[in-house]
């Protein structure tokens, strides 16, 4: 439970729980208020996450297909679909809708235990700003940051190619701006992580614990 969580949604969900004696402590996204849970509750949360993740996946897929079918078949959506496709808006809007709905669904699943326990009094407050920063930067591996950078760069290339092929449109430009913003934020995270690790190294050397 103490390991750095990976990008896998299930592992990120499990990483929110840490052992504390015979029970466990839950912190939303590893930084929220601490709630004590029993092992039985943990297994119920874990089983519910797996069950709901499958339900959300099929619900999203069904929703996307229904929306796609509606805009293709049902007038006046079909006319709008033809116009937007000709202008290149539809592919960009489809990518944006898929990304936004997937992200929202992931966050909803991740914080399900926090919603279930919001009536309880937490055992400890959420982490402070410095503690959040230390945990966030410590959780992010260099591999995951580079993988995120490559993925965002590939999405950017796809969006630029789509706009070049279909023609410029405001949805595509909006997605490009958002993607460039994501690349910039990832670069900032890399710089902050580099500074954080240098700072931790200095502290370790001063304490005589550096390897």
Secondary structure, DSSP 8 states (H G I E B T S, - for coil): --S---S-HHHHHHTTEEEETTEEEEEGGGTS-EEEE-HHHHHHHHHHHHHHHHHHHHHHHHHHHHHHHHHHHSTTHHHHHHHHHHHTHHHHHHHHHHHHHHHHHHHHHHTHHHHHTTTS--SB----HHHHHHHHHHHS-HHHHHHHHHHHHHHHHHHHHHHHHH---HHHHHHHHHHHHHHHHHHHHHHHHHHHHHHHHHHHHHHT---
